[in-house]
Each structure stands twice: as C-alpha cells, then as structure tokens.
C-alpha cells in the first residue's frame, strides 16, 4: 500500500506535465484514452484516476492551454482535448523542466563516488 501511496504522490506533482506531453504527442485525446495511454506506457505502474485527471484537464482549459471538442460517439458525447499554441509551448517547457529535475534527482540518488566521477 505504501508504494502505491508514494507513487500517487509523485504522479500528483507531475500530472500536468504528463497530460501536456501526451496531448503534444497526439492531435487530440479524450479522458479515458489518456488514462489508458498512461497505464499502457508504464506497464500499469502509473494508473491515473478520473478524480485526479479531470480537475487537471479543467484547470488547463481555464488557463488556455487546451481546448475541448465534443463529438457524438455511439449516441454519447465524448469530450476531446487538444493543445492550444500556448499549451504546446508549455508542454515543451514543462517536459524539459521535468527531465532536468529527474536528472538532478538521479545525481542525488547515485552513490557519492559515482556522482563525482
């Protein structure tokens, strides 16, 4: 249980970047598709809940980072999300920032003798 709680803590801190990055890779995605993409690409190590995902999507929409389009699929409306120009820029910047942060954390976690070589 602790591993799951810990991994959820990391996901909360990076969820906006994860969502922006996925939307930058795809023309548009809907919520369930985003959760499945994360699950598939991480081999199930990261499982997004709708309760965590949708508030982030709504916040990104309010910030002008993405737009929505509702499409009828099998008699139901499906809401697709796609990035705006500022959203694409934010995706690049946040992804680069996260990669630099991960590299720095790796240095901190490496044995001291390896980190100084």
Helices and strands as residue ranges (DSSP letters): H 2-25, E 29-30, H 31-41, H 50-62, E 66-73, E 76-83, H 85-109, H 112-115
